[in-house]
Amino acid sequence: MNSQIQDQFISFTDSLLAYLPNLVGGIILIIIGWIVGWIIKKLLVQFSVILRIDRLLGKSRFGADFSKADVRYSLYGLIGNIGFIVVFFDISRQCLFGLET
């Protein structure tokens, strides 16, 4: 009976140790995706500021409303966050499909 429990424990630790590299690799890839997404977000915000996207809002029919609410910075943040989400989820999706094989 003692041997049976010992065999089950050994098989459990073997399966856990076999899964551990995939878990660590997945965590590392998520961190890399987060960093790349953050860099893309910062680049998109800076690029939006350089192109002065807020002027496009001023020329639209809602320009007066946007100027009262000072929407410029939230627009830059929105553009950056969309870029972050797209890059992060794309990298995460590719990592998940890569880890399945």
Secondary structure, DSSP 8 states (H G I E B T S, - for coil): -HHHHHHHHHHHHHHHHHHHHHHHHHHHHHHHHHHHHHHHHHHHHHHHHHHTHHHHHHHSTTHHHHHHHT-HHHHHHHHHHHHHHHHHHHHHHHHHHHHH-
